[in-house]
């Protein structure tokens, strides 16, 4: 039954008819519709014909019977009857979403044109980029003839028969690239293409650049650091510093005391036939007399050499004027030296425990060494020497004790008070057990130094300068040095010789053998050495009060000291 629809199979959505194809009707008396290109005159001003695909579809749906309509002819020709085609009816209702298979060509459907805002008048607009291939590369314009042209709205067959050839599609109908939409230019210009058509990774390039910059900066910094280390800096460095104050110090400060006393202190280098040594001394007067210890000059003997070095570095030869082993004092003299500065002498009887003192000397041959401390004790009975074994070189000193560091080489140097006056002659130290001479070591300071009081040193020095010898105060008794009890015991005279010198000070005072002397002038005596030290701290002719024990009874006697020549 012919209901106005074509009897032949309908066109499919995927059919792709070739442009210019002529549709052949079925075996019927239907008029043939010629698919010919219209003349230029016919197509002038006519709307563009639909695409070939749509035209073919329309022809295939034309009804077989059409009424004849008159058509105007040229030059009075008779009208030609033509079939009046009925409007083609779509097989399906239009799909507003153009969904295949009844809509557009699916994934090749064109994207809607981008609506861009119109900038204000006078605003410069950069040219848009052309489409890209999805990798950021610009593509050339697509082929004007699209592979799948878009469908056209339905038209009358006669219009299709006389429609002009389809125009090339507009640029927006090219193959749609979702990544190739026009966009504004970026700040960074695209780099050169890679062999595979991709651009270099910008992040990777930035990282590489940062690494290169860090390497260059590190190299430059390392070179600058090495240069600074070798050359002490790019510029000279000048550190802040106080201005010179002229060296002024308070006279009673250690620095002030040292500045005042050092010019009067000398270093002695003594050499003999068998031994040598170093010690210290100080100037007594402008005639060149220098006071020191006996054990300092003892190595020279009778034919040795003594060289004196002053604080300024000048040197001079010296000769021994006199010495006394009992007091451990000696006086030497330099000749031909001018500008000597004597060191003032103080009074050791005025010294109190705790008074500040300064010791000056050449410990271990380090000349002009200054140490400071206090008087830590007075009237310390000490003995020194005794290397000969017969007791002829033993010295007995009622010493001043100090904690000012004193070491070998300080012997004979001055111990001065805050007025830079001499109050003692540094003579001995208490050595630690590890530094004892018996073990082959040399002692060092442990804070127990001893000095001969200057009052005793002054008297002995005057006697040595004036007579060449010193006198010792004596009582005229022989003591039992092996007595271990408390006090000093007078000998018993078991060998027939009397321990009390006939007609001597002790004999006149009534002292007898086996008496035990327990005190002198109210001070306790604990041993024979201590009694000798206390007696030698006085001058010959001094009257002393003795306390003694005889047969269990305590007695008191008065004794005037005698005199004996020392060595």
Buried (B, 14 or more C-beta within 10 A) or exposed (E): EEEEBBEEEEBEBEEEBEBEEEBEBEEEEBBEBEBEBBEEEEBEEEEEBBBBBBBBBBBBBBBBBBEEEEEEEEEEEEEEEBBBBBEBEEEEEEEEEBEEEEBBBEEBBBEEEEEEEEEEEEEEEEEEBEBBEEEBBEBEEBEEEBEBBBBBEBBBBBBBBBBBEBEEBEEEBBBBBEEBEEEEEEEEEBEEBEEEEEBEEEEEEEEEEEEEEEEEEEEEEEEEEEEEEEEEEEEEEEEEEEEEEEEEBEEEBBBBBBBBBBBBBBBBBBBBEEEEBBBBBBBBEEEBBBBBBBBBBBBBEEEBEBBBBBBEEEBBEBEBBBBBBBBBBBBBBBEEBEEBBBBEBBEBEEBEEEBBBBBBBBBEEEBBBBBBBBBBEBBBBBBBBEEEEEEEBBBBBBBBBBBBBBBBBBBBBBBBBBEBBBBBBBBBBBBEEEBEEEEEEEBBBEBBBBBBBBBBBBBBBEBBBEEEBBBBBBBBBBBBEEBEEEBBBBBEBEEEEBBBBEEBBBBBBBBBBEBBBBBBEEEEBBBBBBBBBBBBBBEBEEEBEBBBBBEEEEBEBEBBBBEEEBE
